[in-house]
Amino acid sequence: METNFEQLSKTVSHALRHEPQFYNLELDNQGWVLLSDLVFALNTKGIRVDENLIITMIEQSPKKRHQILDGKIRAFYGHSTKKRILKNSAEPPDFLYHGTIQSSLNSIMEKGLLPMDRQYVHLSLDERTAGVVGSRKDGKLVILKVNAKEAFLNDVQFYKEENGIWLSDPIPTKYIMN
Ligand code: HQG
């Protein structure tokens, strides 16, 4: 049977970002679990995978969502677990971008950019990538320019992931340009 890699990617993200406990998994403080434990956990849920299939799924994915290192696997971003995943803080470039939709704009311009259901705000290095992120939602795309360096210099924490994605703590309105 041919593997549906998109579905497998979603399932792995579900386990590693949102509901590890559903699979009897426990993420360490950086979000890692043993790859062999993940495979075992998925098999007990009736999902027939082995380590090679997961490696192939990651390799063929157009988006870098998961990382394997030293026999462990983690999701790069997107966590919603109660226990906060630790990220490496870093000094951001002058500007970062956030793709969203028109109907969220008033709230963002009132309350700032918030992580909502996730642990961190998601930012992109360029407008094009932010456009792809924002376009996942129904509604008119809006790309916000974030005065990241200025925010950083005023104690807003930023985090750089190895796949080029930037995360941050909540961004107050004064650093957001529409
Ligand atoms: C919005 C996907 C109202 C925010 C993507 C966004 C990305 C507010 C939504 C990654 C707000 C949260 C993350 C406020 C923020 N009031 N709305 N104050 N502050 N928002 O999905 O950034 O395919 O949690 O603009 O491609 O869209 O899953 O975050 O619209 O990489 O790998 O609240 O998830 O990657 O939505 O996307 P999300 P996001 P994957």
Backbone and ligand atoms as CSV (ligand in chain L), in Angstrom:
chain,resi,resn,atom,element,x,y,z
A,1,MET,N,N,0.850,-1.215,0.000
A,1,MET,CA,C,0.000,0.000,0.000
A,1,MET,C,C,0.876,1.252,0.000
A,2,GLU,N,N,0.505,2.222,-0.796
A,2,GLU,CA,C,1.296,3.453,-0.869
A,2,GLU,C,C,1.070,4.315,0.366
A,3,THR,N,N,2.156,4.886,0.890
A,3,THR,CA,C,2.013,5.684,2.110
A,3,THR,C,C,1.489,7.077,1.791
A,4,ASN,N,N,0.527,7.530,2.574
A,4,ASN,CA,C,0.056,8.906,2.468
A,4,ASN,C,C,0.935,9.755,3.399
A,5,PHE,N,N,1.986,10.339,2.808
A,5,PHE,CA,C,2.967,11.046,3.628
A,5,PHE,C,C,2.373,12.296,4.286
A,6,GLU,N,N,1.426,12.932,3.594
A,6,GLU,CA,C,0.817,14.134,4.181
A,6,GLU,C,C,0.063,13.769,5.460
A,7,GLN,N,N,-0.684,12.665,5.380
A,7,GLN,CA,C,-1.422,12.216,6.566
A,7,GLN,C,C,-0.459,11.790,7.675
A,8,LEU,N,N,0.608,11.114,7.303
A,8,LEU,CA,C,1.584,10.675,8.304
A,8,LEU,C,C,2.234,11.897,8.972
A,9,SER,N,N,2.539,12.921,8.181
A,9,SER,CA,C,3.130,14.146,8.733
A,9,SER,C,C,2.179,14.782,9.748
A,10,LYS,N,N,0.893,14.779,9.414
A,10,LYS,CA,C,-0.104,15.360,10.343
A,10,LYS,C,C,-0.180,14.559,11.631
A,11,THR,N,N,-0.143,13.241,11.498
A,11,THR,CA,C,-0.213,12.398,12.690
A,11,THR,C,C,1.019,12.615,13.572
A,12,VAL,N,N,2.198,12.675,12.942
A,12,VAL,CA,C,3.428,12.891,13.710
A,12,VAL,C,C,3.370,14.268,14.384
A,13,SER,N,N,2.871,15.272,13.677
A,13,SER,CA,C,2.728,16.599,14.290
A,13,SER,C,C,1.736,16.562,15.452
A,14,HIS,N,N,0.669,15.812,15.278
A,14,HIS,CA,C,-0.308,15.692,16.365
A,14,HIS,C,C,0.365,15.131,17.615
A,15,ALA,N,N,1.195,14.108,17.412
A,15,ALA,CA,C,1.873,13.473,18.550
A,15,ALA,C,C,2.941,14.385,19.145
A,16,LEU,N,N,3.688,15.080,18.286
A,16,LEU,CA,C,4.867,15.814,18.775
A,16,LEU,C,C,4.600,17.285,19.079
A,17,ARG,N,N,3.441,17.799,18.606
A,17,ARG,CA,C,3.129,19.201,18.908
A,17,ARG,C,C,1.998,19.351,19.911
A,18,HIS,N,N,1.011,18.446,19.803
A,18,HIS,CA,C,-0.249,18.721,20.500
A,18,HIS,C,C,-0.630,17.727,21.594
A,19,GLU,N,N,-0.640,16.437,21.258
A,19,GLU,CA,C,-1.183,15.461,22.222
A,19,GLU,C,C,-0.280,14.253,22.424
A,20,PRO,N,N,0.970,14.469,22.867
A,20,PRO,CA,C,1.858,13.315,23.078
A,20,PRO,C,C,1.239,12.290,24.030
A,21,GLN,N,N,0.496,12.764,25.026
A,21,GLN,CA,C,-0.070,11.849,26.032
A,21,GLN,C,C,-1.050,10.859,25.408
A,22,PHE,N,N,-1.703,11.254,24.316
A,22,PHE,CA,C,-2.624,10.349,23.622
A,22,PHE,C,C,-1.881,9.123,23.094
A,23,TYR,N,N,-0.589,9.308,22.801
A,23,TYR,CA,C,0.248,8.230,22.259
A,23,TYR,C,C,1.146,7.629,23.347
A,24,ASN,N,N,0.901,8.047,24.588
A,24,ASN,CA,C,1.739,7.587,25.696
A,24,ASN,C,C,3.184,8.045,25.568
A,25,LEU,N,N,3.365,9.226,24.992
A,25,LEU,CA,C,4.717,9.759,24.807
A,25,LEU,C,C,4.914,10.930,25.747
A,26,GLU,N,N,6.165,11.154,26.126
A,26,GLU,CA,C,6.476,12.339,26.919
A,26,GLU,C,C,7.603,13.097,26.241
A,27,LEU,N,N,7.336,14.346,25.897
A,27,LEU,CA,C,8.371,15.156,25.237
A,27,LEU,C,C,9.365,15.624,26.291
A,28,ASP,N,N,10.661,15.701,25.927
A,28,ASP,CA,C,11.585,16.328,26.871
A,28,ASP,C,C,11.442,17.845,26.749
A,29,ASN,N,N,12.248,18.605,27.475
A,29,ASN,CA,C,11.947,20.046,27.513
A,29,ASN,C,C,12.251,20.779,26.211
A,30,GLN,N,N,12.874,20.074,25.259
A,30,GLN,CA,C,13.041,20.667,23.924
A,30,GLN,C,C,12.156,19.992,22.876
A,31,GLY,N,N,11.282,19.140,23.355
A,31,GLY,CA,C,10.305,18.534,22.452
A,31,GLY,C,C,10.718,17.203,21.830
A,32,TRP,N,N,11.838,16.637,22.280
A,32,TRP,CA,C,12.326,15.389,21.680
A,32,TRP,C,C,11.673,14.146,22.307
A,33,VAL,N,N,11.482,13.119,21.477
A,33,VAL,CA,C,11.210,11.756,21.970
A,33,VAL,C,C,12.103,10.808,21.169
A,34,LEU,N,N,12.305,9.612,21.686
A,34,LEU,CA,C,13.060,8.627,20.901
A,34,LEU,C,C,12.252,8.259,19.663
A,35,LEU,N,N,12.933,8.207,18.516
A,35,LEU,CA,C,12.249,7.807,17.277
A,35,LEU,C,C,11.636,6.417,17.438
A,36,SER,N,N,12.361,5.516,18.107
A,36,SER,CA,C,11.834,4.153,18.300
A,36,SER,C,C,10.563,4.175,19.157
A,37,ASP,N,N,10.504,5.100,20.137
A,37,ASP,CA,C,9.281,5.219,20.957
A,37,ASP,C,C,8.106,5.730,20.116
A,38,LEU,N,N,8.397,6.697,19.233
A,38,LEU,CA,C,7.323,7.211,18.371
A,38,LEU,C,C,6.789,6.104,17.473
A,39,VAL,N,N,7.699,5.335,16.875
A,39,VAL,CA,C,7.277,4.244,15.995
A,39,VAL,C,C,6.418,3.246,16.773
A,40,PHE,N,N,6.871,2.891,17.966
A,40,PHE,CA,C,6.117,1.954,18.794
A,40,PHE,C,C,4.734,2.525,19.105
A,41,ALA,N,N,4.710,3.811,19.484
A,41,ALA,CA,C,3.441,4.459,19.856
A,41,ALA,C,C,2.468,4.475,18.680
A,42,LEU,N,N,2.969,4.791,17.489
A,42,LEU,CA,C,2.077,4.826,16.320
A,42,LEU,C,C,1.577,3.420,16.002
A,43,ASN,N,N,2.461,2.448,16.125
A,43,ASN,CA,C,2.027,1.069,15.853
A,43,ASN,C,C,0.932,0.624,16.812
A,44,THR,N,N,1.039,1.018,18.072
A,44,THR,CA,C,-0.008,0.622,19.021
A,44,THR,C,C,-1.333,1.300,18.689
A,45,LYS,N,N,-1.278,2.405,17.924
A,45,LYS,CA,C,-2.520,3.060,17.471
A,45,LYS,C,C,-2.967,2.523,16.118
A,46,GLY,N,N,-2.308,1.457,15.654
A,46,GLY,CA,C,-2.712,0.833,14.390
A,46,GLY,C,C,-2.127,1.511,13.169
A,47,ILE,N,N,-1.172,2.425,13.371
A,47,ILE,CA,C,-0.547,3.102,12.232
A,47,ILE,C,C,0.749,2.368,11.921
A,48,ARG,N,N,0.765,1.658,10.803
A,48,ARG,CA,C,1.882,0.776,10.480
A,48,ARG,C,C,3.033,1.575,9.893
A,49,VAL,N,N,3.984,1.934,10.715
A,49,VAL,CA,C,5.160,2.666,10.233
A,49,VAL,C,C,6.422,2.036,10.819
A,50,ASP,N,N,7.536,2.314,10.187
A,50,ASP,CA,C,8.826,1.992,10.803
A,50,ASP,C,C,9.692,3.253,10.723
A,51,GLU,N,N,10.894,3.172,11.277
A,51,GLU,CA,C,11.732,4.371,11.344
A,51,GLU,C,C,12.039,4.910,9.950
A,52,ASN,N,N,12.307,4.008,9.006
A,52,ASN,CA,C,12.656,4.464,7.655
A,52,ASN,C,C,11.522,5.238,6.995
A,53,LEU,N,N,10.303,4.807,7.257
A,53,LEU,CA,C,9.155,5.489,6.648
A,53,LEU,C,C,9.048,6.919,7.187
A,54,ILE,N,N,9.320,7.075,8.470
A,54,ILE,CA,C,9.255,8.418,9.053
A,54,ILE,C,C,10.392,9.287,8.505
A,55,ILE,N,N,11.560,8.692,8.366
A,55,ILE,CA,C,12.696,9.430,7.779
A,55,ILE,C,C,12.341,9.878,6.351
A,56,THR,N,N,11.763,8.979,5.572
A,56,THR,CA,C,11.383,9.320,4.200
A,56,THR,C,C,10.304,10.405,4.188
A,57,MET,N,N,9.349,10.294,5.087
A,57,MET,CA,C,8.282,11.305,5.160
A,57,MET,C,C,8.903,12.695,5.375
A,58,ILE,N,N,9.869,12.778,6.283
A,58,ILE,CA,C,10.492,14.078,6.567
A,58,ILE,C,C,11.268,14.567,5.349
A,59,GLU,N,N,12.002,13.644,4.721
A,59,GLU,CA,C,12.836,14.033,3.570
A,59,GLU,C,C,12.010,14.535,2.399
A,60,GLN,N,N,10.840,13.912,2.177
A,60,GLN,CA,C,10.083,14.310,0.991
A,60,GLN,C,C,9.101,15.447,1.277
A,61,SER,N,N,9.030,15.886,2.536
A,61,SER,CA,C,8.078,16.954,2.856
A,61,SER,C,C,8.562,18.297,2.324
A,62,PRO,N,N,7.671,19.057,1.665
A,62,PRO,CA,C,8.081,20.374,1.175
A,62,PRO,C,C,8.357,21.348,2.319
A,63,LYS,N,N,7.829,21.054,3.501
A,63,LYS,CA,C,8.016,21.957,4.633
A,63,LYS,C,C,8.791,21.246,5.737
A,64,LYS,N,N,9.779,21.939,6.299
A,64,LYS,CA,C,10.593,21.321,7.358
A,64,LYS,C,C,9.873,21.427,8.693
A,65,ARG,N,N,9.109,20.411,9.013
A,65,ARG,CA,C,8.329,20.428,10.262
A,65,ARG,C,C,8.975,19.629,11.384
A,66,HIS,N,N,9.738,18.597,11.012
A,66,HIS,CA,C,10.287,17.666,12.005
A,66,HIS,C,C,11.769,17.482,11.791
A,67,GLN,N,N,12.436,17.173,12.896
A,67,GLN,CA,C,13.891,16.944,12.824
A,67,GLN,C,C,14.230,15.638,13.526
A,68,ILE,N,N,15.155,14.883,12.934
A,68,ILE,CA,C,15.676,13.673,13.583
A,68,ILE,C,C,17.154,13.884,13.876
A,69,LEU,N,N,17.561,13.566,15.088
A,69,LEU,CA,C,18.969,13.712,15.475
A,69,LEU,C,C,19.273,12.691,16.569
A,70,ASP,N,N,20.363,11.966,16.401
A,70,ASP,CA,C,20.824,11.017,17.427
A,70,ASP,C,C,19.710,10.080,17.906
A,71,GLY,N,N,18.930,9.567,16.977
A,71,GLY,CA,C,17.890,8.604,17.334
A,71,GLY,C,C,16.653,9.216,17.970
A,72,LYS,N,N,16.608,10.568,17.979
A,72,LYS,CA,C,15.428,11.240,18.544
A,72,LYS,C,C,14.738,12.075,17.472
A,73,ILE,N,N,13.476,12.375,17.713
A,73,ILE,CA,C,12.698,13.181,16.769
A,73,ILE,C,C,11.935,14.259,17.525
A,74,ARG,N,N,11.782,15.423,16.889
A,74,ARG,CA,C,10.975,16.496,17.484
A,74,ARG,C,C,10.297,17.298,16.384
A,75,ALA,N,N,9.258,18.033,16.770
A,75,ALA,CA,C,8.670,19.026,15.875
A,75,ALA,C,C,9.454,20.319,16.075
A,76,PHE,N,N,9.739,21.010,14.973
A,76,PHE,CA,C,10.492,22.256,15.064
A,76,PHE,C,C,9.689,23.368,15.756
A,77,TYR,N,N,8.369,23.368,15.542
A,77,TYR,CA,C,7.550,24.513,15.970
A,77,TYR,C,C,6.103,24.062,16.080
A,78,GLY,N,N,5.266,24.986,16.541
A,78,GLY,CA,C,3.825,24.743,16.497
A,78,GLY,C,C,3.251,24.083,17.744
A,79,HIS,N,N,4.044,23.946,18.802
A,79,HIS,CA,C,3.578,23.211,19.980
A,79,HIS,C,C,2.415,23.894,20.689
A,80,SER,N,N,1.524,23.046,21.203
A,80,SER,CA,C,0.419,23.566,22.014
A,80,SER,C,C,0.328,22.834,23.351
A,81,THR,N,N,1.341,22.012,23.651
A,81,THR,CA,C,1.310,21.264,24.923
A,81,THR,C,C,1.381,22.234,26.107
A,82,LYS,N,N,0.885,21.765,27.234
A,82,LYS,CA,C,0.876,22.639,28.415
A,82,LYS,C,C,2.302,22.951,28.865
A,83,LYS,N,N,3.135,21.915,28.863
A,83,LYS,CA,C,4.538,22.112,29.262
A,83,LYS,C,C,5.270,22.880,28.154
A,84,ARG,N,N,5.869,24.011,28.539
A,84,ARG,CA,C,6.490,24.868,27.529
A,84,ARG,C,C,7.777,24.241,26.979
A,85,ILE,N,N,7.881,24.220,25.666
A,85,ILE,CA,C,9.074,23.719,24.994
A,85,ILE,C,C,10.119,24.846,24.977
A,86,LEU,N,N,11.331,24.519,25.415
A,86,LEU,CA,C,12.374,25.543,25.473
A,86,LEU,C,C,12.979,25.763,24.096
A,87,LYS,N,N,13.166,27.042,23.760
A,87,LYS,CA,C,13.736,27.405,22.462
A,87,LYS,C,C,14.990,28.228,22.689
A,88,ASN,N,N,15.854,28.284,21.687
A,88,ASN,CA,C,17.067,29.093,21.803
A,88,ASN,C,C,16.773,30.531,21.448
A,89,SER,N,N,16.981,31.429,22.418
A,89,SER,CA,C,16.694,32.817,22.081
A,89,SER,C,C,17.833,33.371,21.235
A,90,ALA,N,N,17.477,34.305,20.379
A,90,ALA,CA,C,18.439,34.849,19.422
A,90,ALA,C,C,18.053,36.274,19.065
A,91,GLU,N,N,19.051,37.019,18.604
A,91,GLU,CA,C,18.779,38.396,18.162
A,91,GLU,C,C,18.205,38.351,16.747
A,92,PRO,N,N,17.022,38.904,16.550
A,92,PRO,CA,C,16.373,38.792,15.241
A,92,PRO,C,C,16.927,39.818,14.250
A,93,PRO,N,N,16.624,39.635,12.954
A,93,PRO,CA,C,16.936,40.682,11.980
A,93,PRO,C,C,16.065,41.911,12.253
A,94,ASP,N,N,16.308,42.996,11.550
A,94,ASP,CA,C,15.536,44.229,11.791
A,94,ASP,C,C,14.034,43.978,11.674
A,95,PHE,N,N,13.645,43.247,10.637
A,95,PHE,CA,C,12.218,43.026,10.399
A,95,PHE,C,C,11.903,41.550,10.202
A,96,LEU,N,N,10.760,41.130,10.717
A,96,LEU,CA,C,10.217,39.806,10.427
A,96,LEU,C,C,8.769,40.013,9.994
A,97,TYR,N,N,8.157,38.975,9.434
A,97,TYR,CA,C,6.813,39.131,8.860
A,97,TYR,C,C,5.852,38.101,9.445
A,98,HIS,N,N,4.586,38.475,9.474
A,98,HIS,CA,C,3.561,37.559,9.975
A,98,HIS,C,C,2.364,37.609,9.032
A,99,GLY,N,N,1.989,36.443,8.526
A,99,GLY,CA,C,0.839,36.370,7.632
A,99,GLY,C,C,-0.412,36.047,8.415
A,100,THR,N,N,-1.456,36.847,8.181
A,100,THR,CA,C,-2.716,36.599,8.879
A,100,THR,C,C,-3.868,36.977,7.953
A,101,ILE,N,N,-5.086,37.071,8.500
A,101,ILE,CA,C,-6.225,37.460,7.673
A,101,ILE,C,C,-6.888,38.716,8.231
A,102,GLN,N,N,-7.559,39.405,7.319
A,102,GLN,CA,C,-8.172,40.705,7.625
A,102,GLN,C,C,-9.027,40.663,8.897
A,103,SER,N,N,-9.786,39.579,9.080
A,103,SER,CA,C,-10.718,39.539,10.209
A,103,SER,C,C,-10.004,39.463,11.566
A,104,SER,N,N,-8.708,39.152,11.573
A,104,SER,CA,C,-7.960,39.117,12.843
A,104,SER,C,C,-7.278,40.452,13.132
A,105,LEU,N,N,-7.297,41.336,12.134
A,105,LEU,CA,C,-6.460,42.532,12.207
A,105,LEU,C,C,-6.807,43.465,13.375
A,106,ASN,N,N,-8.101,43.734,13.558
A,106,ASN,CA,C,-8.484,44.650,14.645
A,106,ASN,C,C,-7.984,44.136,15.982
A,107,SER,N,N,-8.192,42.863,16.218
A,107,SER,CA,C,-7.776,42.266,17.487
A,107,SER,C,C,-6.247,42.325,17.636
A,108,ILE,N,N,-5.527,42.039,16.552
A,108,ILE,CA,C,-4.056,42.083,16.613
A,108,ILE,C,C,-3.589,43.504,16.899
A,109,MET,N,N,-4.238,44.489,16.235
A,109,MET,CA,C,-3.799,45.864,16.429
A,109,MET,C,C,-4.215,46.405,17.806
A,110,GLU,N,N,-5.093,45.670,18.462
A,110,GLU,CA,C,-5.490,46.067,19.817
A,110,GLU,C,C,-4.645,45.355,20.873
A,111,LYS,N,N,-4.477,44.035,20.695
A,111,LYS,CA,C,-3.828,43.223,21.742
A,111,LYS,C,C,-2.394,42.821,21.422
A,112,GLY,N,N,-1.956,43.091,20.186
A,112,GLY,CA,C,-0.640,42.625,19.766
A,112,GLY,C,C,-0.733,41.233,19.167
A,113,LEU,N,N,0.400,40.734,18.675
A,113,LEU,CA,C,0.441,39.369,18.126
A,113,LEU,C,C,0.585,38.384,19.271
A,114,LEU,N,N,-0.368,37.478,19.383
A,114,LEU,CA,C,-0.386,36.506,20.479
A,114,LEU,C,C,-0.196,35.089,19.914
A,115,PRO,N,N,0.326,34.176,20.740
A,115,PRO,CA,C,0.512,32.793,20.253
A,115,PRO,C,C,-0.809,32.051,20.031
A,116,MET,N,N,-1.898,32.585,20.574
A,116,MET,CA,C,-3.221,31.949,20.501
A,116,MET,C,C,-3.132,30.518,21.055
A,117,ASP,N,N,-3.436,29.491,20.254
A,117,ASP,CA,C,-3.443,28.122,20.806
A,117,ASP,C,C,-2.050,27.503,20.915
A,118,ARG,N,N,-1.045,28.188,20.413
A,118,ARG,CA,C,0.309,27.612,20.450
A,118,ARG,C,C,1.123,28.266,21.561
A,119,GLN,N,N,2.403,27.863,21.665
A,119,GLN,CA,C,3.244,28.405,22.740
A,119,GLN,C,C,3.964,29.677,22.333
A,120,TYR,N,N,4.173,29.833,21.023
A,120,TYR,CA,C,4.954,30.971,20.533
A,120,TYR,C,C,4.253,31.594,19.329
A,121,VAL,N,N,4.556,32.874,19.107
A,121,VAL,CA,C,4.102,33.542,17.880
A,121,VAL,C,C,5.000,33.065,16.740
A,122,HIS,N,N,4.401,32.880,15.575
A,122,HIS,CA,C,5.125,32.359,14.423
A,122,HIS,C,C,5.441,33.490,13.448
A,123,LEU,N,N,6.719,33.646,13.109
A,123,LEU,CA,C,7.130,34.741,12.222
A,123,LEU,C,C,7.940,34.179,11.054
A,124,SER,N,N,7.998,34.959,9.980
A,124,SER,CA,C,8.733,34.512,8.793
A,124,SER,C,C,9.783,35.536,8.410
A,125,LEU,N,N,10.836,35.048,7.753
A,125,LEU,CA,C,11.939,35.928,7.349
A,125,LEU,C,C,11.569,36.833,6.186
A,126,ASP,N,N,10.643,36.384,5.365
A,126,ASP,CA,C,10.285,37.204,4.196
A,126,ASP,C,C,8.766,37.211,4.006
A,127,GLU,N,N,8.336,38.184,3.210
A,127,GLU,CA,C,6.887,38.370,3.005
A,127,GLU,C,C,6.257,37.193,2.268
A,128,ARG,N,N,7.032,36.598,1.361
A,128,ARG,CA,C,6.475,35.499,0.578
A,128,ARG,C,C,6.084,34.328,1.488
A,129,THR,N,N,7.005,33.977,2.402
A,129,THR,CA,C,6.719,32.863,3.315
A,129,THR,C,C,5.557,33.211,4.240
A,130,ALA,N,N,5.540,34.463,4.712
A,130,ALA,CA,C,4.421,34.890,5.564
A,130,ALA,C,C,3.100,34.774,4.793
A,131,GLY,N,N,3.167,35.042,3.490
A,131,GLY,CA,C,1.968,34.938,2.644
A,131,GLY,C,C,1.468,33.505,2.585
A,132,VAL,N,N,2.384,32.563,2.503
A,132,VAL,CA,C,1.997,31.138,2.468
A,132,VAL,C,C,1.329,30.754,3.789
A,133,VAL,N,N,1.909,31.217,4.907
A,133,VAL,CA,C,1.339,30.911,6.229
A,133,VAL,C,C,-0.071,31.498,6.349
A,134,GLY,N,N,-0.210,32.776,5.983
A,134,GLY,CA,C,-1.511,33.446,6.120
A,134,GLY,C,C,-2.569,32.861,5.200
A,135,SER,N,N,-2.139,32.358,4.047
A,135,SER,CA,C,-3.093,31.848,3.044
A,135,SER,C,C,-3.742,30.534,3.456
A,136,ARG,N,N,-3.269,29.895,4.535
A,136,ARG,CA,C,-3.920,28.663,5.006
A,136,ARG,C,C,-5.305,28.954,5.540
A,137,LYS,N,N,-5.555,30.201,5.899
A,137,LYS,CA,C,-6.837,30.549,6.522
A,137,LYS,C,C,-7.775,31.163,5.482
A,138,ASP,N,N,-9.075,30.996,5.701
A,138,ASP,CA,C,-10.062,31.612,4.803
A,138,ASP,C,C,-10.179,33.081,5.125
A,139,GLY,N,N,-10.043,33.924,4.125
A,139,GLY,CA,C,-10.182,35.361,4.344
A,139,GLY,C,C,-9.117,36.104,3.584
A,140,LYS,N,N,-9.217,37.432,3.623
A,140,LYS,CA,C,-8.280,38.263,2.855
A,140,LYS,C,C,-6.925,38.258,3.559
A,141,LEU,N,N,-5.894,37.908,2.798
A,141,LEU,CA,C,-4.539,37.826,3.355
A,141,LEU,C,C,-4.016,39.203,3.751
A,142,VAL,N,N,-3.416,39.271,4.931
A,142,VAL,CA,C,-2.757,40.500,5.386
A,142,VAL,C,C,-1.351,40.102,5.847
A,143,ILE,N,N,-0.366,40.859,5.382
A,143,ILE,CA,C,1.005,40.583,5.831
A,143,ILE,C,C,1.473,41.729,6.725
A,144,LEU,N,N,1.820,41.377,7.934
A,144,LEU,CA,C,2.260,42.391,8.894
A,144,LEU,C,C,3.784,42.395,8.958
A,145,LYS,N,N,4.340,43.600,9.033
A,145,LYS,CA,C,5.789,43.747,9.171
A,145,LYS,C,C,6.067,44.019,10.646
A,146,VAL,N,N,6.927,43.223,11.223
A,146,VAL,CA,C,7.208,43.349,12.658
A,146,VAL,C,C,8.583,43.989,12.846
A,147,ASN,N,N,8.613,45.041,13.614
A,147,ASN,CA,C,9.852,45.745,13.917
A,147,ASN,C,C,10.604,44.923,14.983
A,148,ALA,N,N,11.189,43.809,14.500
A,148,ALA,CA,C,11.693,42.787,15.421
A,148,ALA,C,C,12.874,43.283,16.245
A,149,LYS,N,N,13.824,43.932,15.598
A,149,LYS,CA,C,15.020,44.376,16.322
A,149,LYS,C,C,14.642,45.335,17.443
A,150,GLU,N,N,13.749,46.254,17.113
A,150,GLU,CA,C,13.283,47.235,18.096
A,150,GLU,C,C,12.606,46.527,19.285
A,151,ALA,N,N,11.758,45.555,18.985
A,151,ALA,CA,C,11.073,44.795,20.040
A,151,ALA,C,C,12.091,44.051,20.894
A,152,PHE,N,N,13.057,43.419,20.220
A,152,PHE,CA,C,14.109,42.669,20.919
A,152,PHE,C,C,14.881,43.583,21.876
A,153,LEU,N,N,15.196,44.779,21.387
A,153,LEU,CA,C,15.963,45.712,22.227
A,153,LEU,C,C,15.134,46.216,23.405
A,154,ASN,N,N,13.826,45.981,23.320
A,154,ASN,CA,C,12.942,46.359,24.427
A,154,ASN,C,C,12.391,45.115,25.131
A,155,ASP,N,N,13.205,44.063,25.135
A,155,ASP,CA,C,12.951,42.885,25.974
A,155,ASP,C,C,11.897,41.903,25.504
A,156,VAL,N,N,11.504,41.964,24.227
A,156,VAL,CA,C,10.664,40.884,23.701
A,156,VAL,C,C,11.612,39.773,23.236
A,157,GLN,N,N,11.371,38.540,23.669
A,157,GLN,CA,C,12.264,37.434,23.314
A,157,GLN,C,C,11.919,36.853,21.946
A,158,PHE,N,N,12.963,36.596,21.151
A,158,PHE,CA,C,12.824,35.927,19.852
A,158,PHE,C,C,13.621,34.635,19.888
A,159,TYR,N,N,13.224,33.674,19.057
A,159,TYR,CA,C,13.857,32.347,19.038
A,159,TYR,C,C,14.025,31.932,17.586
A,160,LYS,N,N,15.215,31.424,17.264
A,160,LYS,CA,C,15.468,31.014,15.885
A,160,LYS,C,C,15.523,29.496,15.814
A,161,GLU,N,N,14.751,28.943,14.903
A,161,GLU,CA,C,14.785,27.504,14.699
A,161,GLU,C,C,15.766,27.165,13.582
A,162,GLU,N,N,16.280,25.925,13.631
A,162,GLU,CA,C,17.277,25.521,12.640
A,162,GLU,C,C,16.708,25.453,11.223
A,163,ASN,N,N,15.397,25.456,11.085
A,163,ASN,CA,C,14.807,25.414,9.741
A,163,ASN,C,C,14.497,26.813,9.214
A,164,GLY,N,N,15.006,27.858,9.883
A,164,GLY,CA,C,14.832,29.219,9.363
A,164,GLY,C,C,13.615,29.940,9.914
A,165,ILE,N,N,12.783,29.222,10.667
A,165,ILE,CA,C,11.585,29.844,11.218
A,165,ILE,C,C,11.932,30.621,12.474
A,166,TRP,N,N,11.310,31.764,12.629
A,166,TRP,CA,C,11.462,32.551,13.860
A,166,TRP,C,C,10.203,32.453,14.697
A,167,LEU,N,N,10.396,32.314,15.988
A,167,LEU,CA,C,9.277,32.318,16.933
A,167,LEU,C,C,9.508,33.472,17.888
A,168,SER,N,N,8.454,33.865,18.587
A,168,SER,CA,C,8.654,34.936,19.577
A,168,SER,C,C,7.607,34.836,20.668
A,169,ASP,N,N,7.868,35.611,21.707
A,169,ASP,CA,C,6.851,35.826,22.717
A,169,ASP,C,C,5.859,36.855,22.153
A,170,PRO,N,N,4.785,37.158,22.873
A,170,PRO,CA,C,3.809,38.109,22.343
A,170,PRO,C,C,4.475,39.422,21.904
A,171,ILE,N,N,3.987,39.957,20.776
A,171,ILE,CA,C,4.566,41.188,20.231
A,171,ILE,C,C,3.581,42.332,20.440
A,172,PRO,N,N,3.940,43.315,21.259
A,172,PRO,CA,C,3.038,44.450,21.466
A,172,PRO,C,C,2.775,45.231,20.171
A,173,THR,N,N,1.610,45.831,20.111
A,173,THR,CA,C,1.147,46.529,18.908
A,173,THR,C,C,2.136,47.556,18.377
A,174,LYS,N,N,2.842,48.211,19.276
A,174,LYS,CA,C,3.712,49.310,18.800
A,174,LYS,C,C,4.840,48.825,17.877
A,175,TYR,N,N,5.093,47.528,17.836
A,175,TYR,CA,C,6.148,47.010,16.950
A,175,TYR,C,C,5.569,46.392,15.671
A,176,ILE,N,N,4.250,46.534,15.482
A,176,ILE,CA,C,3.603,45.895,14.337
A,176,ILE,C,C,3.175,46.948,13.319
A,177,MET,N,N,3.591,46.746,12.065
A,177,MET,CA,C,3.197,47.677,11.007
A,177,MET,C,C,2.282,46.965,10.024
A,178,ASN,N,N,1.199,47.608,9.726
A,178,ASN,CA,C,0.217,47.001,8.835
A,178,ASN,C,C,0.459,47.489,7.404
L,1,HQG,C1,C,-3.786,35.069,14.724
L,1,HQG,C2,C,1.528,26.215,10.097
L,1,HQG,C3,C,-6.578,37.616,16.872
L,1,HQG,C4,C,-2.586,34.836,13.833
L,1,HQG,C5,C,1.840,27.516,9.399
L,1,HQG,C6,C,-2.973,33.524,13.163
L,1,HQG,C7,C,2.901,28.105,10.241
L,1,HQG,C8,C,-4.530,36.734,16.400
L,1,HQG,C9,C,-3.797,32.816,14.236
L,1,HQG,C10,C,2.526,27.676,11.633
L,1,HQG,C11,C,-3.915,37.521,17.389
L,1,HQG,C12,C,-3.056,31.673,14.888
L,1,HQG,C13,C,1.896,28.762,12.478
L,1,HQG,C14,C,-4.758,38.397,18.133
L,1,HQG,C15,C,-2.386,36.349,16.448
L,1,HQG,N1,N,-6.069,38.417,17.852
L,1,HQG,N2,N,-5.847,36.774,16.128
L,1,HQG,N3,N,-4.277,39.202,19.087
L,1,HQG,N4,N,-2.597,37.267,17.414
L,1,HQG,N5,N,-3.552,36.017,15.824
L,1,HQG,O1,O,-2.189,28.520,12.975
L,1,HQG,O2,O,1.109,31.783,12.557
L,1,HQG,O3,O,1.583,23.531,8.257
L,1,HQG,O4,O,-1.724,29.075,15.414
L,1,HQG,O5,O,-2.415,35.878,12.900
L,1,HQG,O6,O,2.224,27.350,8.056
L,1,HQG,O7,O,-0.977,31.020,11.299
L,1,HQG,O8,O,1.101,23.342,10.688
L,1,HQG,O9,O,-0.488,30.293,13.671
L,1,HQG,O10,O,-3.792,33.735,12.040
L,1,HQG,O11,O,4.154,27.622,9.859
L,1,HQG,O12,O,3.420,23.010,9.810
L,1,HQG,O13,O,-4.099,33.804,15.241
L,1,HQG,O14,O,1.594,26.602,11.457
L,1,HQG,O15,O,2.491,25.235,9.834
L,1,HQG,O16,O,-2.968,30.647,13.934
L,1,HQG,O17,O,0.855,29.393,11.740
L,1,HQG,P1,P,-1.877,29.533,14.024
L,1,HQG,P2,P,0.106,30.731,12.279
L,1,HQG,P3,P,2.127,23.690,9.622
